[in-house]
Amino acid sequence: MPGPTIVCVSANPAMDRRLRMESLAVGEINRAQSAQGLAGGKAAHVAMATLALEAEPVWVGFLGGAIGQECARQMQALGIRVLAIPTLAGTRVNLEIIDATGRVTEILEPGAEPTPLEREEFLQRCAAGLRDEWQRTVVVISGSLPVGVASDFYVALIAAARMAGARVFVDTSGEALRASSNAHPDFVKVNRAEGETLLGRPLATIEEIARAAREIVTRGAGSAAITLGRAGLVWMEHKVGPLWKATPPPMNVISAVGSGDATLGGFAYSAAQGIAGEQALRLAAACGAANCVASAPGRIELATVRALLPQIEIERLTF
């Protein structure tokens, strides 16, 4: 039986270059010990994670030039369906530098500005897909917006998805996050720093983080999760609760890049399969933890997720 269709949308995909080196010396010549070029960006990582869970993801994004073509080829080779909106500008390249201590330095390109016609085609093709074949699916909108694209760009996608009866999950940042979280998506995921920017205050304690998740829901989201790295995540499941915290076990982390995306993939898969409550949270947290030991961002393995499931500590919060 085929798995659920999950539509993974990003206006700003990338080729992720992972460089390994002994150390990073600023202002000096640095020689990498190894280099990988992997299709990436947040929506790509979500698609990979849901594929590992045996869903049937569709990856939608602006793609341009040889880099864009290589991203599409890699995603298709994994078995992910690609809906590419061609751009005159080339797809961006991001750098992930891992030194011998495991410390990760990321350098993210902003992404070239798509033309007005390209933006319109993106919205029209998404709307057509939602009308014709993606009705009542789960749509995950994630990633930053390219330079020059208005902060309400994702708002139009949220409206189209809701008209088609689809559930909408959002993971973005800055003004795009502010606009999208007020547009009544079904689910919003942020990390601690993004939550602090959105709400305009520090989130230092679990109680403050729990109240922040509640406030994001109060502002218009159906549900909200705040990821905390090694400390796990806090999830406000519905407008009236419950409020949960999940904590992963101690792990020898290869790289945490993409772990929030894998977590979101676990939540999206759970929603598509009608999984709720503690079971949904446990799966999402296990996906995020599995990403920490994956060969590359988003490339989680189902066997690892299953092994981690009973090791996730779940707590119901009463703040």
N, C-alpha and C positions, 0 to 999 in steps of 0.2 A: 504494500500500500504506500503510495507516495506521501512524503511529508508535507507540511503546510508551506504555502508560498509566503515568503517574507520579502518585502520590497525595501531595499536599502538604498537610500537616496543621499547624495552629497553633491553640492555645487563646486567642491574644491578638492577633488581627489589628488593623489600624488604618487610618484615613485619614491619609495623609501630606500635610501642607501644606508646600509648598516656597515659601519667601519669598526674593526677591532684593532686596538693598538695598546702598547704597553702603558703609555701615559700621554696626556694631552698638554702640550706646552704652548701657551698663548704667545704669539709673536715670533714663534720659531717654526722651522720646517718639521712637519710631523709625517711619519711614514706608517701607513696602516699595515697590519699583519694579514688582514683579510678584508674582503669587501663583497657585499651582496646587494643586488638591486631587486626590490620586491614591490609589487603593486600594493599601494597602501592608501592612507587616509582613513578616517574613522569609519566611514560607511563600508569600505572594503573589509576592514577588520570585523565589523559586525556580520557581514555576509559570510566570511570565512568561518566565524564561530557558529553561526546557525547551520552552515553546511555540515560541520562536524557533529551537530546534534541531529542530523539527518532531515533537516528542512530542505526546501528548494528555493534558495534565495535568488532574487533578481537584483543586480547592481546597476544603478542609474547614475550617470554623472557626465559632466563636461569632460571631453578627452580631445587632446590636440597634439599633432606632430608625432614624431617617432616614439617619444616617451609615452604618449597616450595610447598609441597602438600596442606598445609592449605591455602596458598595464592591462589592456583588454585581453591580449593573448594569454597572459598569465592567469587572469581570473577565469577565462574560458577553459584553460587547461585543468583547472581545479574542478571544473564541472559547474561553475556559476554562470548563469545567464547574464549577459551584458547588454544593457541598453545605453549606447553611447550617443551623446549629443556632440557632434564634431565642432571644434573651435579652430579659428585661425591661429590663435596663440597656442604655444606648446604647453603641455601639462607640467606642473611644477615638480621639483625634486627636493625632498627633505633629507637631512642627514641625521643619523643616530650614531653617536660615537660612544663605544663601550671600552673603558680602559681595564687594566689588569685587576683592579679592585672591584670591578663590577659597576662602577659609577657610570651613569648614562648622561651624556650631553646631547641635547636635541637642537638642531638649527632648522627652522621651518620657513620655507619660502612663502610669500604672501599669496601667490597664485595670480596669473595674468587676468586682466579684465575681459570677460566675454562681451561680445557686441550686443546691442539691443535685440537684433534679430535672433542671435543665439540664445539669449535669455528667454525670449518669447517661445522659441521652439522647445526649450527645456520644459517650460510650464505646460505647453500644449500637449507634448508627448506624454508627460506624466498624467495630465487630465484624461487623455484618451485611454491610457492604460487602466486608469481607475474606473473609467466608464465601462470598458470592454472586458477586462480579465482580472483586475485586481480588486473587485468589489468584495467588501467584508474581509479583506486580508489585514495583516499588520504591516504598517508602513513605518519604517525607521528613518527619520531625517536627522543626519548627523554630520558634524564637521563645520568648519568655518566657512565664511563666504569669501569669494575672491574680491580683490580690490575693485571698487566701483559699483558693486552690487548692493542695492538698498537693503537695509536691515529687515525689511518686511518681506523679503523674497520668499522665505519659508512659510510665511503666513498664508500666502496664496496656495501653497501646496497643502497646508493643513486644512484649509477650507475645502479644497477639491477632494481630499481624502475623506473628510467627514461626510460630504455629500454622497460619496459612494459607499458609505457604511463601513469604511475601514477604520481601524484603530490606529492612532498616530502616536509614535514615540519620538521624542526630541532630545538631542544632545548637541548643543552648540555653545557659543560663548558670546560675551560682549552684548552689543545692542541687538544682535540677532537673537540671542537667548532671551533678552527682555521682551522683545516683540513676540517671539514664538510662545513663551510661557504664558503670556496673557491671551493667546488665541485659542485657549481651551483644548490643548492636546490631551490625550489620554494619559500620557506619562512623560515626565521630564527627568533626565539624569544630569547631574552636575558633579564635579569634584569639589573639594572644599574651597579652593581658591575661586572657582567660578561662582559658587554659592555666596562667598563673601562679596564679590563684585556685584552680583545681582541684588543682594539685599543691603549692601552698603554698611556692613559691620563685620567684625571678626567672629569666627566660629571656632572657638578654642576648646570648648568642652562638649561632651556628648549631649548634654542637656541643650546647649546652644544649637548644636547641629540638628537635634530632633525638632526644636522649635522652628528652625529654618525650613526643614522639610515640610512641616505643617503649614508654614506661611506660603511656600511655593504652591501648595495645593489650594490654599485660601485665595490666592491671586488668580486661579483659573485652571490649573492643571488637575487632571483626574487623580494622579498619583505622582509621587516624587521620591527619587533616591539620590543620596549624596554619598559618593565614594570617598574613602579615606586611606587609600593605599594599603599598607600592611595591617592597618587597624580595621579593615573591612568596609562596611557600609551601613548606612541607616536608611530605612525605607518607610515612608508613609503610604500604606497600601491604598487607602481610599480617603475620601473627604472626612469620613467619621472614624477613620482608623482601620485596623490597628497600626501601631508604630513598632517597627522591628529593628533589631541590630543583628548583623551577621559578622562573624570574625573567622578568618581563615586560619589554618594551622601554620606554625613557623615553617618556612621553606627556604631552600637555597635558590634564590632568585637569579635567573639568567638576565632577564630584562622585564620591567613592568610596563613598557610601552605597549599600548593596546589592551591593557587589562580592563580598563573602564569600558572599552568597546565590547570586549568579550562578555563582560558582566551584562551590558545592555542587550547583547545577543541572547543571553540566557533568559532575561526578562521577556524579550519579544517572543522567543520560542514558547515560553510558558503561557503567555497570553494567547498565542495561536492555538495551543493545545488545551486550553481551558484549565491550566494548572494555576493554582492560587495559593496565597498564604505562605506558610512556612516552607512548603515544598517548592514553590516558585523562588523564594528567596534563597533557599539552599542551592538550587540549581544555578542561579545567577552568580552567587558567590563562588561556587565551585568552578564555573567557567572563567571568572576573573583570576582565580588562583592558578588554574591550569595554564593560563596565558603566561604566567611568570616563569614557567619552565618549558614553554614551547620553543620550537626551533626558530620562530620568527613571529612578529606581532600578528595576532589573530589566528595563527595556525595551531589551535588547540586540538587535542586528541580526545575522542569520546572515552577511551579507556581511562585516561587521566582524570577526566571530569567525574566518572563513576567512582574511581578510587577516592576522590576527595570529598564526595557528597557526605559520607558519615563523619568526616572530620571537621565540618563547618559547625561552629558554635552559634546557636540561634538564641536570641534573647528578646522577649517582648518588653518594650519600654513603657513606662507609666507616666512620663513627663506630661 
